[in-house]
Amino acid sequence: MLFDYPSQAAIVVPTDLPPPNDPNHTVEVVRLAGESARRLGGRTMVLTTSLRALRAIGANLIEPYEGTDLEVWFRVPSPSGSCWCVSAWLLARERGGCLLVGSVSFGE
C-alpha cells in the first residue's frame, strides 16, 4: 500500500517564530512542537538544520513529556554514521505517540 501523503501528512513551516539567533527561538520551537504533537497524538517529526538545535530542542522536549503518553526521541548522529532513524521511524509508526527530533542528516 502506498502512503497517501495528501491525507496523511503535512509540512508546517512556521512564519511567526523568533529568528534562530533570538534566545526565545528554541523555547518557541519546543512549545510549537509539543502542542502539535499533543494534538496529533504524537505522529510528529521536527527536523532541525543543525546539531546544536537538535540537542537544544530535543533536550527541552524530554522533561515536559516525561510520564505522559508522548515519547520524545532524539539522538545526535554518531561519528561512525550509524543510523537509528529507520528503526525509530518504524517504531514510532507502530506505536503512535512519538515525537521525533532529527537533524538534516536524519534520513541519511
N, C-alpha and C positions, 0 to 999 in steps of 0.2 A: 504494500500500500504506500502510495506517495504521500509526503507531508503536504497538507493543504495550507500553504503559507498565508493566503489572504484571510482565511477564517481562524487560523490558529497561532498567528504570530503578529507581533507589532514591533516596530522600531521607534523608540522615543528619543528625541534629541531635544532636551530642554533648552529653551532660549532665555529663561529668566534666572539662571544661576549666576552667582558672582563669578568674576574671571578666575582662572586657575591660580593666579598669584595672590588672590584675596584670602586672608586667613579663614573666612567663613565658607570657602568653596567646598572643602571636604565635609563640613558639617551639613551643608545643604544637599550634597550628593547622597550622603548617608540617610538623611531624612527622606528624600525623594525615593531612593531605592527601597528603604524599609517600608514606607507607606505603600508603594506599588506592589511589593512582594506580599504584604499582608492582604491587600485587596484581591490579589490573584491566587492566593493560597500557595505562595511560592512561585514556581514556574517562571523565575526571573533570572536574567543574567545581566551583570554590569560589566562592561568592557572598559578598561582604563587604557590610557595612552602611555603610561609609564609604570615602572615597577614601584616607584615611590608612592604613586597614587594607589596602586593595588594594595600595598601594605597598609597605608593610612585608612583607606575606605574599608578594606576587609576587617582590620583590627577594630575599627569603630562600630562595625555592624555586629560583631560577635556578642558583646555584653548585653545590649538591649534585647536580644532574642534568645539568650540562654534560658533553657527550661520551657520554651514555647514550642509550638508545632512547626516553627520555621527554622530550618537548619541553614546556617551561613557557612559556605565553603569558599575558601580562598587559599591559594598557595603560590608562593614565588617559584618560578621555574628553576630547576636545578641546573648547575653549570654543565652537568653531563647531558642535559637535554631530555631527560626522562619526562614523559608527559602523563599527567594524571587526568587530563581533560576528557578523554574518551570515556573512561570508567566513571568519572564524576558526572558527565552529561547523561550517560545511560542510567546510572543510579538515580539521579535527580528526576529523570523522566519517569522512572518506575515508581518512585516514592511520592513524587509531588512534594510540596512543602519545602523546596530548596531555593536558596538564593545563591547563585554562583557569582563570584567576582573573579575576573580574569584580566590579564594584560593583553596587549596587542599580540603576544605570542601564544595566546590560548589555544588556537587551532593548529599550531604547528606540531 
